[in-house]
Amino acid sequence: MPSRTAFLLAFGSVIVAGVLGGIIGYGVADLDCERNCDPNRLLATVLGAAFGALGVGIVAVLVLRAMSEWRRGKNPSSN
């Protein structure tokens, strides 16, 4: 198993990616809009946050799995 610090860093990176994805989504919708665009901004913010968090979450899971397999290979007695 990867260390607790690795899990916390992965969790934190997913949160940061979600926030930044939401900011980017809001910004894109804000640039594209001219009148009453609150629903569009909300949708773009939620979708941007979801896609950002999902993408980084996938990478984080793959990294944590690789760390787990790498540690298991170094210590053959833990099988």
Secondary structure, DSSP 8 states (H G I E B T S, - for coil): ---HHHHHHHHHHHHHHHHHHHHHHHHHHHHH--S--HHHHHHHHHHHHHHHHHHHHHHHHHHHHHHHHHHHHH-GGG-
